[in-house]
């Protein structure tokens, strides 16, 4: 049986990158989070077919995650991830895209938009990193994951508000993903303790965030134990053209726990844009 997590591949900034590319229309690039055993498909499997009804949906595995190559000596930092994400767009001939980032992927999406504003039409940040906050126990546990079924089951409980979503079968699938060759090695190399420094390293400068001219949708689960709601409140205060949507009875997995609502919200937000270009903010 074929593995749905494995799609096509492109060379992006010198890295052979596993990329899902479905649908047609204005492109939207989806960037996953940084949980153990994660892949683009694991994060976005419920969202991709819905968004693909109106958009060209592109979802890569960022280097260090999923089924993208892990070159020997690869550095795992924001500079490298931004280069790879832009490399995916270049490889696919995409000049401008909408951008959706989840958690770690939010920090990456924010950094990409700041560094390459002309490549992004509209931005969606979901449970996003990218501004300063004291690391939560939930995030410390996620990044400090050591491979075992029991540890994965415990982490799954931290991710979701609704425990019915995180049964043993899902935990088993994610655990088995986390122990594929190379997965745990790259994951444990990415976020060694003390882990507050990795939260800080993913932050963009406040002045750069405030200068963004883009329309930005910010989404967060009220009951998120991994990334605190305060990060999205900060982003909504700093980004002039932003709107904030908070889902109650929702943890860190908005795109899974409230998938239909999340997808409808994103689809409507992106559809508003038409062919509009971001215009400069008033000084």
MARBAVO-677230 format. One line per field, with one value per atom (N, C-alpha, C): atom name; y, x negated, z negated; residue number from 1. Coordinates in pm, whole numbers, plus 50000, padded with zeros to 5 digits. Atoms other than C-alpha are relative to their C-alpha. Example, Ala and Ser with C-alpha at 12.3 -4.5 7.8 and 13.67 -1.06 7.14 Angstrom:
BEGIN
at	c(N:CA:C:N:CA:C)
v	c(49881:49550:50120:49881:49894:50109)
u	c(49911:48770:49910:50082:48633:50077)
w	c(50000:49220:50000:50006:49286:49927)
i	c(1:1:1:2:2:2)
This chain:
BEGIN
at	c(N:CA:C:N:CA:C:N:CA:C:N:CA:C:N:CA:C:N:CA:C:N:CA:C:N:CA:C:N:CA:C:N:CA:C:N:CA:C:N:CA:C:N:CA:C:N:CA:C:N:CA:C:N:CA:C:N:CA:C:N:CA:C:N:CA:C:N:CA:C:N:CA:C:N:CA:C:N:CA:C:N:CA:C:N:CA:C:N:CA:C:N:CA:C:N:CA:C:N:CA:C:N:CA:C:N:CA:C:N:CA:C:N:CA:C:N:CA:C:N:CA:C:N:CA:C:N:CA:C:N:CA:C:N:CA:C:N:CA:C:N:CA:C:N:CA:C:N:CA:C:N:CA:C:N:CA:C:N:CA:C:N:CA:C:N:CA:C:N:CA:C:N:CA:C:N:CA:C:N:CA:C:N:CA:C:N:CA:C:N:CA:C:N:CA:C:N:CA:C:N:CA:C:N:CA:C:N:CA:C:N:CA:C:N:CA:C:N:CA:C:N:CA:C:N:CA:C:N:CA:C:N:CA:C:N:CA:C:N:CA:C:N:CA:C:N:CA:C:N:CA:C:N:CA:C:N:CA:C:N:CA:C:N:CA:C:N:CA:C:N:CA:C:N:CA:C:N:CA:C:N:CA:C:N:CA:C:N:CA:C:N:CA:C:N:CA:C:N:CA:C:N:CA:C:N:CA:C:N:CA:C:N:CA:C:N:CA:C:N:CA:C:N:CA:C:N:CA:C:N:CA:C:N:CA:C:N:CA:C:N:CA:C:N:CA:C:N:CA:C:N:CA:C:N:CA:C:N:CA:C:N:CA:C:N:CA:C:N:CA:C:N:CA:C:N:CA:C:N:CA:C:N:CA:C:N:CA:C:N:CA:C:N:CA:C:N:CA:C:N:CA:C:N:CA:C:N:CA:C:N:CA:C:N:CA:C:N:CA:C:N:CA:C:N:CA:C:N:CA:C:N:CA:C:N:CA:C:N:CA:C:N:CA:C:N:CA:C:N:CA:C:N:CA:C:N:CA:C:N:CA:C:N:CA:C:N:CA:C:N:CA:C:N:CA:C:N:CA:C:N:CA:C:N:CA:C:N:CA:C:N:CA:C:N:CA:C:N:CA:C:N:CA:C:N:CA:C:N:CA:C:N:CA:C:N:CA:C:N:CA:C:N:CA:C:N:CA:C:N:CA:C:N:CA:C:N:CA:C:N:CA:C:N:CA:C:N:CA:C:N:CA:C:N:CA:C:N:CA:C:N:CA:C:N:CA:C:N:CA:C:N:CA:C:N:CA:C:N:CA:C:N:CA:C:N:CA:C:N:CA:C:N:CA:C:N:CA:C:N:CA:C:N:CA:C:N:CA:C:N:CA:C:N:CA:C:N:CA:C:N:CA:C:N:CA:C:N:CA:C:N:CA:C:N:CA:C:N:CA:C:N:CA:C:N:CA:C:N:CA:C:N:CA:C:N:CA:C:N:CA:C:N:CA:C:N:CA:C:N:CA:C:N:CA:C:N:CA:C:N:CA:C:N:CA:C:N:CA:C:N:CA:C:N:CA:C:N:CA:C:N:CA:C:N:CA:C:N:CA:C:N:CA:C:N:CA:C:N:CA:C:N:CA:C:N:CA:C:N:CA:C:N:CA:C:N:CA:C:N:CA:C:N:CA:C:N:CA:C:N:CA:C:N:CA:C:N:CA:C:N:CA:C:N:CA:C:N:CA:C:N:CA:C:N:CA:C:N:CA:C:N:CA:C:N:CA:C:N:CA:C:N:CA:C:N:CA:C:N:CA:C:N:CA:C:N:CA:C:N:CA:C:N:CA:C:N:CA:C:N:CA:C:N:CA:C:N:CA:C:N:CA:C:N:CA:C:N:CA:C:N:CA:C:N:CA:C:N:CA:C:N:CA:C:N:CA:C:N:CA:C:N:CA:C:N:CA:C:N:CA:C:N:CA:C:N:CA:C:N:CA:C:N:CA:C:N:CA:C:N:CA:C:N:CA:C:N:CA:C:N:CA:C:N:CA:C:N:CA:C:N:CA:C:N:CA:C:N:CA:C:N:CA:C:N:CA:C:N:CA:C:N:CA:C:N:CA:C:N:CA:C:N:CA:C:N:CA:C:N:CA:C:N:CA:C:N:CA:C:N:CA:C:N:CA:C:N:CA:C:N:CA:C:N:CA:C:N:CA:C:N:CA:C:N:CA:C:N:CA:C)
v	c(49880:50000:50124:49879:50343:50086:49912:50590:50138:49870:50904:50118:49892:51109:50033:49982:51065:50048:49940:51287:50014:49973:51438:50062:49935:51586:50106:49895:51902:50028:49953:52034:50145:49867:52334:50043:49954:52524:49884:50112:52207:49881:50109:51983:49933:50072:51712:49999:49970:51809:49928:50068:51598:50106:49893:51823:49945:50023:51772:50122:49892:51979:49960:50044:51949:50121:49894:52157:50100:49894:52463:50131:49868:52835:50075:49925:53091:49908:50093:52903:50040:49980:52861:49897:50083:52725:49973:50041:52529:49950:50041:52496:49940:50080:52232:50044:49976:52240:49908:50069:52074:49887:50112:51785:49877:50121:51449:49914:50083:51230:50077:49918:51522:49991:49980:51557:50098:49910:51796:49930:50074:51527:49982:50020:51454:50128:49872:51824:50045:49933:51916:49906:50098:51596:50034:49965:51730:50131:49866:52079:50000:49994:52008:49974:50023:51852:50109:49893:52130:50128:49880:52420:49980:50029:52245:50018:49973:52307:50138:49865:52671:50049:49950:52693:49887:50096:52524:49988:50021:52376:49930:50051:52318:49979:50031:52144:49918:50070:52057:49946:50040:51859:50084:49919:52106:49911:50085:51974:49968:50049:51765:49931:50058:51651:49918:50073:51399:49928:50080:51251:50082:49920:51533:49946:50047:51438:50077:49939:51507:49996:50004:51599:49997:50005:51519:50141:49868:51823:50112:49898:52001:50082:49912:52302:50017:49981:52338:50134:49867:52706:50077:49926:52973:50043:49961:53092:49887:50115:52742:49964:50034:52678:50103:49897:53012:49978:50025:52938:49881:50118:52595:50032:49967:52731:50085:49918:52999:49914:50091:52726:49914:50075:52526:50086:49909:52828:50017:49981:52883:49875:50125:52516:49979:50018:52527:50120:49885:52859:50094:49917:53046:50130:49870:53418:50053:49946:53498:49897:50102:53275:50054:49987:53284:49903:50075:53139:49970:50043:52939:49926:50063:52849:49957:50058:52625:49990:50015:52672:50038:49977:52641:50054:49954:52684:50144:49860:53014:50091:49920:53146:50006:50006:53034:50086:49920:53190:50149:49860:53516:50049:49962:53523:50011:49995:53445:50126:49882:53724:50128:49882:53975:50012:49998:53877:50010:50002:53832:50045:49956:54045:49992:50003:54045:49860:50138:53665:49956:50040:53664:50094:49921:53781:50020:49994:53697:49895:50083:53534:49952:50058:53299:49939:50052:53224:49925:50084:52939:49945:50046:52874:50030:49969:53057:50034:49949:53095:50123:49886:53403:50129:49888:53645:49941:50054:53615:49948:50051:53398:49900:50102:53184:49862:50132:52825:49930:50072:52620:49859:50140:52278:49913:50077:52147:50001:49990:52277:49934:50063:52166:49847:50145:51814:49956:50036:51814:49998:49993:51926:49904:50092:51701:49855:50136:51391:49899:50117:51066:49885:50090:50790:49882:50116:50557:50023:49986:50487:50077:49933:50603:50150:49857:50935:50067:49943:50990:50014:49994:50912:50119:49888:51167:50134:49876:51434:50026:49984:51371:50061:49944:51448:50149:49857:51784:50080:49928:51876:50032:49987:51827:50029:49977:51964:49878:50114:51674:49871:50123:51351:49891:50099:51154:50003:49989:51280:49929:50051:51129:49859:50137:50760:49928:50077:50488:49978:50024:50432:50117:49883:50791:50008:49996:50778:49896:50106:50450:50043:49954:50600:50105:49893:50908:49946:50061:50697:49927:50075:50471:50095:49899:50780:50056:49936:50917:49911:50090:50607:49950:50033:50583:50044:49966:50596:50148:49860:50944:50098:49906:51095:50049:49959:51091:50066:49940:51174:50148:49858:51497:50078:49929:51583:50034:49975:51545:50098:49905:51745:50143:49868:52036:50087:49922:52141:49947:50048:52028:50100:49914:52163:50086:49935:52432:50056:49979:52491:50141:49861:52853:50068:49934:52951:49974:50029:52784:50080:49906:52983:50137:49868:53297:50009:50000:53196:50010:49995:53170:50133:49870:53524:50091:49890:53796:50130:49872:54154:50070:49931:54354:50105:49894:54643:49942:50064:54406:49948:50049:54250:50117:49882:54593:50063:49937:54700:49920:50082:54419:50072:49938:54563:49902:50105:54232:49989:50045:54127:49866:50119:53862:49948:50069:53613:49922:50066:53493:49910:50100:53176:49930:50067:53016:49923:50072:52756:50059:49937:52911:49913:50092:52600:49936:50048:52554:49990:50020:52404:50004:50003:52415:50141:49860:52773:50085:49927:53020:50098:49904:53233:50139:49866:53539:50031:49972:53495:50059:49949:53550:50136:49867:53843:50103:49909:54001:50025:49984:53937:50089:49920:54089:50147:49861:54403:50062:49949:54435:50013:50001:54364:50086:49901:54657:49939:50054:54465:49854:50136:54162:49985:50037:53985:49873:50111:53734:49919:50090:53431:49897:50094:53226:49895:50111:52883:49951:50060:52777:49848:50147:52411:49948:50034:52384:50014:49997:52299:50052:49953:52328:49956:50058:52139:50058:49937:52391:49936:50051:52247:49858:50135:51903:50000:49999:51976:50076:49921:52238:50014:49998:52141:50072:49939:52242:50151:49857:52577:50071:49940:52647:50017:49995:52564:50104:49901:52775:50141:49870:53068:50039:49973:53042:50022:49990:52989:50136:49871:53298:50116:49895:53509:50012:49996:53413:50045:49963:53454:50150:49854:53818:50072:49928:53901:50025:49986:53848:50009:49978:53979:50121:49880:54257:49980:50001:54340:50069:49925:54442:50141:49862:54820:50045:49959:55001:50057:49938:55099:50149:49857:55468:50015:49981:55593:50048)
u	c(49915:50000:49912:50083:49862:50021:49996:49784:50050:49946:50003:49913:50088:49733:49896:50102:49500:50068:49941:49580:49891:50106:49369:49880:50117:49025:49946:50069:48845:49868:50125:48495:50023:49973:48535:49878:50122:48219:49903:50092:48023:50048:49947:48248:50115:49889:48464:50117:49890:48798:50127:49872:49113:50111:49900:49400:50132:49864:49775:50040:49963:49907:50133:49866:50283:50089:49904:50565:49945:50040:50553:50061:49957:50597:49881:50110:50396:49929:50070:50121:50010:50009:50124:49901:50107:49817:50031:49970:49887:49872:50122:49602:50037:49962:49635:49928:50063:49539:49881:50126:49249:50016:49982:49400:49923:50072:49222:50083:49931:49308:50087:49912:49473:49959:50023:49505:50105:49899:49694:50135:49873:49956:50065:49944:49999:50067:49945:50058:50122:49906:50270:50093:49924:50444:50149:49858:50792:50024:49987:50727:49973:50043:50558:50113:49897:50852:50107:49899:51087:49948:50056:50857:49975:50032:50771:50120:49884:51127:49995:50008:51034:49857:50137:50654:49904:50109:50331:49930:50049:50222:49865:50137:49852:49959:50033:49740:49871:50128:49369:49968:50065:49191:49874:50120:48937:49884:50116:48584:49988:50002:48545:50129:49868:48907:50048:49931:49109:49905:50069:48981:49910:50102:48755:49862:50136:48386:49940:50074:48164:49851:50141:47825:49905:50100:47520:49951:50048:47413:50103:49895:47746:50019:49969:47801:50151:49856:48148:50020:49975:48224:50091:49901:48460:49946:50057:48223:50014:49997:48206:50144:49861:48581:50064:49947:48667:49946:50059:48424:50068:49936:48581:50142:49862:48938:50005:50008:48848:49954:50047:48665:50113:49883:48990:50080:49926:49169:49926:50080:48883:50007:50001:48877:50134:49866:49252:50042:49971:49234:50105:49898:49446:49938:50055:49376:50060:49929:49637:50100:49913:49830:50070:49947:50066:49922:50088:49896:50073:49936:50033:49895:50101:49803:50058:49952:49877:49885:50094:49680:49858:50133:49311:50014:49976:49442:50049:49959:49597:49880:50123:49257:49927:50064:49117:50075:49919:49406:49982:50020:49362:49863:50135:48986:49990:50003:49037:50068:49925:49294:49922:50082:49064:49883:50120:48763:50032:49962:48949:50146:49860:49265:50069:49942:49313:50045:49964:49351:50131:49883:49654:50116:49879:50007:50070:49937:50188:49938:50068:50062:50099:49920:50233:49904:50083:50068:50089:49916:50210:49919:50074:50094:49852:50132:49784:49896:50121:49437:49957:50052:49240:49990:50015:49277:49956:50055:49119:50109:49917:49283:49917:50069:49160:50046:49965:49149:50097:49901:49447:49947:50034:49415:50039:49955:49614:49899:50096:49365:49867:50124:49067:50011:49978:49216:50000:49992:49287:49860:50134:48937:49903:50087:48782:50040:49948:48965:49888:50086:48776:50090:49912:48910:50049:49930:49157:50149:49856:49525:50062:49943:49600:49975:50029:49424:50083:49919:49604:50146:49860:49941:50019:49992:49870:49996:50011:49769:50128:49874:50082:50108:49903:50287:49978:50032:50108:50048:49966:50182:50149:49857:50558:50082:49904:50839:50091:49908:51066:49920:50079:50906:50050:49949:51131:49925:50076:50913:49866:50137:50596:50003:49991:50666:49866:50124:50403:49955:50036:50418:49922:50072:50314:49862:50129:50043:49904:50084:49915:49945:50045:49901:49890:50100:49713:49872:50119:49480:49919:50070:49398:49934:50061:49337:49873:50113:49099:49877:50116:48876:49954:50053:48831:49854:50143:48462:49977:50037:48324:50095:49901:48642:49961:50028:48554:49863:50134:48189:50005:49992:48271:50085:49911:48552:49926:50068:48338:49884:50109:48057:50051:49945:48293:50021:49954:48408:49942:50055:48161:50023:49982:48209:49875:49874:48224:50075:49923:48508:50057:49954:48604:49925:50080:48324:50057:49944:48507:50129:49887:48824:49947:50056:48609:49943:50063:48425:50104:49894:48758:50073:49931:48866:49953:50032:48882:50001:50009:48802:50136:49871:49100:50017:49989:49024:50031:49975:49021:50144:49862:49353:50097:49912:49512:50000:50011:49393:50070:49938:49574:50122:49884:49820:50112:49909:50001:50124:49883:50348:49964:50042:50294:50116:49903:50536:49924:50064:50430:50103:49907:50591:49934:50057:50545:50109:49912:50703:49989:50001:50805:49930:50047:50697:49866:50129:50359:49900:50100:50106:49857:50133:49816:49950:50032:49812:50110:49895:49994:50074:49917:50279:49937:50062:50076:49915:50081:49852:50085:49912:50144:50059:49956:50270:49892:50111:49926:49993:50004:49923:50113:49885:50269:49982:50027:50150:49891:50114:49832:50028:49977:49973:50123:49893:50181:50120:49890:50387:50026:49977:50462:50140:49879:50770:49969:50029:50771:50127:49888:50999:49954:50033:50992:50109:49906:51155:50001:49985:51289:50003:50007:51258:49911:50095:50956:49858:50140:50594:49911:50100:50294:50031:49971:50451:50126:49880:50701:50040:49970:50672:50053:49947:50768:50124:49889:50994:50122:49891:51202:49975:50050:51102:50094:49907:51418:50010:49991:51445:49871:50129:51073:49985:50017:51073:50091:49906:51382:49949:50054:51226:49883:50117:50901:50042:49956:51076:50065:49933:51293:49900:50101:50997:49914:50084:50786:50080:49917:51076:50025:49981:51116:49896:50114:50781:50016:49997:50867:49858:50137:50561:49936:50051:50499:49857:50138:50140:49994:50017:50024:49950:50045:49985:49925:50078:49739:50087:49932:49850:49971:50028:49884:49887:50113:49564:50049)
w	c(50000:50000:50000:49993:50092:49876:50117:49814:50044:49956:49849:49959:50041:49674:50106:49897:49974:50129:49880:50274:50106:49903:50552:49930:50060:50497:50093:49925:50606:49931:50060:50551:49955:50058:50318:49919:50065:50221:49978:50007:50291:49920:50083:50078:50074:49937:50233:49901:50091:50081:50042:49978:50050:49998:49988:50170:50053:49951:50200:50083:49908:50493:50063:49956:50547:50028:49970:50693:50100:49908:50915:49955:50043:50872:49943:50062:50679:49900:50089:50490:49852:50145:50113:49946:50056:49935:49853:50137:49613:49934:50070:49363:49865:50118:49089:49873:50128:48722:49976:50031:48541:49899:50090:48345:50046:49960:48340:50094:49902:48638:50096:49917:48817:50147:49857:49193:50047:49944:49417:50005:49989:49476:49863:50134:49103:49949:50045:49035:50080:49910:49336:50075:49921:49451:50010:49995:49364:50075:49942:49502:50150:49860:49835:50100:49896:50024:50003:50003:49910:50065:49939:50000:50150:49860:50328:50092:49916:50447:50063:49943:50508:50019:49998:50485:50039:49984:50582:49866:50137:50248:50005:50001:50190:49854:50140:49868:49996:50004:49833:49860:50125:49564:49986:50021:49425:49958:50024:49393:49849:50138:49077:49962:50029:49095:50120:49896:49291:50095:49899:49616:50091:49932:49731:49962:50029:49758:49883:50111:49458:50036:49958:49611:49882:50106:49401:49970:50041:49202:50013:49983:49260:49872:50112:49035:49990:50022:48881:49932:50056:48838:50096:49923:48966:50136:49870:49240:50101:49910:49387:50039:49970:49359:50094:49909:49524:50141:49868:49808:50069:49942:49858:50046:49964:49857:50126:49879:50114:50118:49896:50307:50056:49953:50325:50097:49910:50476:50132:49878:50722:50089:49923:50826:50071:49942:50895:50086:49914:51081:49942:50066:50825:49952:50035:50799:49870:50118:50530:49951:50058:50292:49876:50136:50002:49913:50090:49696:49871:50125:49401:49917:50086:49111:49867:50125:48813:49900:50110:48489:50044:49941:48590:50142:49863:48944:50006:50009:48835:49988:50013:48726:50133:49870:49060:50102:49908:49255:49974:50039:49063:50048:49958:49129:50152:49854:49499:50051:49956:49535:49975:50032:49366:50099:49916:49579:50149:49858:49909:50015:50002:49885:50135:49865:50261:50041:49966:50262:49934:50079:50027:50027:49982:50103:49866:50132:49776:49910:50098:49457:49894:50109:49209:49899:50108:48873:49903:50086:48664:49884:50118:48307:50015:49946:48421:49895:50066:48276:50079:49925:48382:49921:50093:48089:49866:50125:47743:49906:50110:47475:49920:50080:47185:50045:49948:47309:49904:50081:47189:49971:50029:47028:50119:49885:47324:50113:49891:47581:49962:50046:47372:50011:49989:47360:50147:49857:47736:50060:49942:47834:49932:50073:47569:50015:49980:47696:50019:49980:47659:50044:49928:47879:49915:50057:47709:50024:49981:47758:49885:50118:47402:50005:49990:47456:50109:49892:47785:49957:50047:47625:49907:50095:47352:50075:49923:47605:50079:49926:47814:49909:50094:47503:49977:50017:47474:50122:49877:47837:50010:49970:47839:49875:50108:47622:49984:50000:47719:50004:50009:47601:50094:49905:47838:50133:49875:48122:49994:50015:47980:49941:50046:47950:50018:49992:47929:50144:49860:48304:50057:49952:48382:49934:50069:48116:50056:49943:48262:50137:49868:48614:49987:50016:48495:49936:50059:48279:50107:49895:48573:50100:49914:48787:49937:50068:48524:49994:50009:48532:50138:49868:48909:50007:49993:49006:50023:49987:48953:49933:50054:48805:49861:50137:48435:49989:50006:48500:50035:49960:48684:49901:50093:48442:49870:50128:48129:50018:49975:48295:50013:49970:48365:49877:50116:48018:49869:50128:47749:49887:50117:47396:49979:50042:47271:50121:49877:47516:50014:49985:47440:50115:49895:47681:50139:49867:47971:50022:49991:47895:50042:49973:47896:50142:49867:48217:50111:49897:48402:50003:50004:48311:50113:49910:48571:49920:50071:48469:49999:50013:48343:50109:49899:48580:50138:49870:48878:50008:50001:48776:50016:49993:48726:50139:49868:49072:50110:49896:49256:50060:49938:49510:50033:49955:49566:49911:50077:49462:49936:50075:49192:49916:50084:49037:49894:50113:48692:49933:50054:48553:49882:50117:48211:49927:50091:47986:49860:50132:47656:49895:50103:47464:50038:49951:47637:49884:50105:47392:50054:49939:47638:50028:49971:47769:49937:50072:47541:50090:49926:47674:50002:50008:47567:50123:49881:47874:50111:49894:48109:49963:50042:47901:50031:49967:47940:50150:49854:48315:50049:49955:48351:49965:50039:48169:50087:49924:48375:50149:49855:48723:50031:49978:48848:50070:49918:49105:49963:50046:48894:49945:50072:48766:49923:50091:48481:49977:50027:48449:49898:50108:48127:49990:50013:48113:49856:50132:47773:50010:50004:47667:50110:49894:47891:49946:50041:47820:50112:49904:48052:50143:49869:48343:50062:49944:48479:50132:49865:48831:49997:50016:48698:49910:50097:48399:50052:49943:48585:50150:49863:48937:50096:49903:49127:49977:50030:48948:50038:49967:48984:50151:49854:49355:50063:49947:49424:49972:50039:49237:50091:49916:49434:50145:49861:49767:50027:49984:49720:49994:50017:49605:50126:49880:49906:50122:49885:50150:50007:50003:50040:50084:49942:50193:50149:49855:50558:50051:49952:50738:49933:50068:50487:49954:50047:50406:49864:50122:50057:50030:49981:50042:49875:50116:49816:49889:50113:49469:49999:50017:49395:49900:50093:49229:49865)
i	c(1:1:1:2:2:2:3:3:3:4:4:4:5:5:5:6:6:6:7:7:7:8:8:8:9:9:9:10:10:10:11:11:11:12:12:12:13:13:13:14:14:14:15:15:15:16:16:16:17:17:17:18:18:18:19:19:19:20:20:20:21:21:21:22:22:22:23:23:23:24:24:24:25:25:25:26:26:26:27:27:27:28:28:28:29:29:29:30:30:30:31:31:31:32:32:32:33:33:33:34:34:34:35:35:35:36:36:36:37:37:37:38:38:38:39:39:39:40:40:40:41:41:41:42:42:42:43:43:43:44:44:44:45:45:45:46:46:46:47:47:47:48:48:48:49:49:49:50:50:50:51:51:51:52:52:52:53:53:53:54:54:54:55:55:55:56:56:56:57:57:57:58:58:58:59:59:59:60:60:60:61:61:61:62:62:62:63:63:63:64:64:64:65:65:65:66:66:66:67:67:67:68:68:68:69:69:69:70:70:70:71:71:71:72:72:72:73:73:73:74:74:74:75:75:75:76:76:76:77:77:77:78:78:78:79:79:79:80:80:80:81:81:81:82:82:82:83:83:83:84:84:84:85:85:85:86:86:86:87:87:87:88:88:88:89:89:89:90:90:90:91:91:91:92:92:92:93:93:93:94:94:94:95:95:95:96:96:96:97:97:97:98:98:98:99:99:99:100:100:100:101:101:101:102:102:102:103:103:103:104:104:104:105:105:105:106:106:106:107:107:107:108:108:108:109:109:109:110:110:110:111:111:111:112:112:112:113:113:113:114:114:114:115:115:115:116:116:116:117:117:117:118:118:118:119:119:119:120:120:120:121:121:121:122:122:122:123:123:123:124:124:124:125:125:125:126:126:126:127:127:127:128:128:128:129:129:129:130:130:130:131:131:131:132:132:132:133:133:133:134:134:134:135:135:135:136:136:136:137:137:137:138:138:138:139:139:139:140:140:140:141:141:141:142:142:142:143:143:143:144:144:144:145:145:145:146:146:146:147:147:147:148:148:148:149:149:149:150:150:150:151:151:151:152:152:152:153:153:153:154:154:154:155:155:155:156:156:156:157:157:157:158:158:158:159:159:159:160:160:160:161:161:161:162:162:162:163:163:163:164:164:164:165:165:165:166:166:166:167:167:167:168:168:168:169:169:169:170:170:170:171:171:171:172:172:172:173:173:173:174:174:174:175:175:175:176:176:176:177:177:177:178:178:178:179:179:179:180:180:180:181:181:181:182:182:182:183:183:183:184:184:184:185:185:185:186:186:186:187:187:187:188:188:188:189:189:189:190:190:190:191:191:191:192:192:192:193:193:193:194:194:194:195:195:195:196:196:196:197:197:197:198:198:198:199:199:199:200:200:200:201:201:201:202:202:202:203:203:203:204:204:204:205:205:205:206:206:206:207:207:207:208:208:208:209:209:209:210:210:210:211:211:211:212:212:212:213:213:213:214:214:214:215:215:215:216:216:216:217:217:217:218:218:218:219:219:219:220:220:220:221:221:221:222:222:222:223:223:223:224:224:224:225:225:225:226:226:226:227:227:227:228:228:228:229:229:229:230:230:230:231:231:231:232:232:232:233:233:233:234:234:234:235:235:235:236:236:236:237:237:237:238:238:238:239:239:239:240:240:240:241:241:241:242:242:242:243:243:243:244:244:244:245:245:245:246:246:246:247:247:247:248:248:248:249:249:249:250:250:250:251:251:251:252:252:252:253:253:253:254:254:254:255:255:255:256:256:256:257:257:257:258:258:258:259:259:259:260:260:260:261:261:261:262:262:262:263:263:263:264:264:264:265:265:265:266:266:266:267:267:267:268:268:268:269:269:269:270:270:270:271:271:271:272:272:272:273:273:273:274:274:274:275:275:275:276:276:276:277:277:277:278:278:278:279:279:279:280:280:280:281:281:281:282:282:282:283:283:283)
